[in-house]
Amino acid sequence: MRVPSFSLEVFPTKPEAGIDSIFSTVEQLQSVKPDYVSVTFGTGKSSDLRRTADVCNKIHERFEVPTIAHLTGLYLSKDEADIVLQAYQNAGVQGVLVLRGDKVEGREVANVFHHASDLAQYIHDNYPQFDLYGACYPQKHPDAESLDSDIDNLQYKIDAGVSRLITQLFFDNDDYERFAEKVRAKGIDLPIDIGIMPVSNAGQIRRMTSLCSATIPKSLQRIMSKWEHDPDSLRKAGFMYVCEQISELVAMDVSGIHLYTLNQPEVTKHIWQTVQPLFAQV
Ligand code: FAD
């Protein structure tokens, strides 16, 4: 049985919190010894352009963990993409998670990188040193007509150089199994790291699932309804739910688990301490 990788996602804290606030988070995550840390990117406002690179730079320098920097293309000109990619280069970033980004109401798109695949091609041609990662959606992307057409569209980013995928959150491993079977049947055999969302707050889970059109299975709905107003019990039950989800995915021989830390080191460490034996070489 293969040993999956274990990686983490963090986001740059708001400028007013100061860049250092993210380092105490990452510092506390050191005991996890992640295979890589990915750092999210905003919607490409000029004030956002260097934030992800700054965080990657410090993580790389201070903790010597490989970093994967996210980049969304929808609102970027080529010049802006170059500013960010050169900053990633200087920050020692190992790979870029190439994304389209979400549409923001009332804001004009740049009309340069329409899809993640356009940005992937640009990076592949101009910054070949980066490993390219792409997003995938076990319950389909909300814009896609069907799961099959969404999987067909994955081929565009693969043709443009993406060599590893990370999934959107999901809570029912059967959804992933169905997706993985379809992906493999279409001849796509890239490693897929599974994006796992910790369950510690019912409102937050409802908000996030509605934003990305993911579903909440009955078993998790029961947990959320029962302990909605008892945060401590919800955290405990949600923690057990997620650890079970991870152990089943490891049994399914997935390539990697990618935990969305939400910058909460305590929850992340607790999950890691519990599932760690599953990641030991046997
Ligand atoms: P695309 O791959 O472009 O797909 C979008 C839609 O277009 C899909 O329906 C797809 O089927 C279709 N499609 C794809 N390629 C083509 C093509 N060439 N021609 C025609 N149709 C096509 N957002 C942020 O703002 N910042 C982040 O840091 C961030 N991190 C993320 C990390 C992960 C792991 C995931 C899963 C999502 C993340 N997102 C982030 C959200 C992401 O930006 C949105 O989900 C966005 O709506 C789609 O991005 P994408 O790269 O999957 O788009």
Boltz pocket constraint, residues with backbone or C-beta under 6 A from the ligand:
constraints:
  - pocket:
      binder: B
      contacts: [[A, 39], [A, 40], [A, 41], [A, 42], [A, 43], [A, 70], [A, 71], [A, 72], [A, 97], [A, 98], [A, 99], [A, 100], [A, 101], [A, 102], [A, 103], [A, 114], [A, 115], [A, 116], [A, 117], [A, 134], [A, 135], [A, 136], [A, 141], [A, 142], [A, 143], [A, 144], [A, 145], [A, 149], [A, 150], [A, 151], [A, 153], [A, 154], [A, 156], [A, 157], [A, 166], [A, 167], [A, 168], [A, 169], [A, 195]]
      max_distance: 6.0
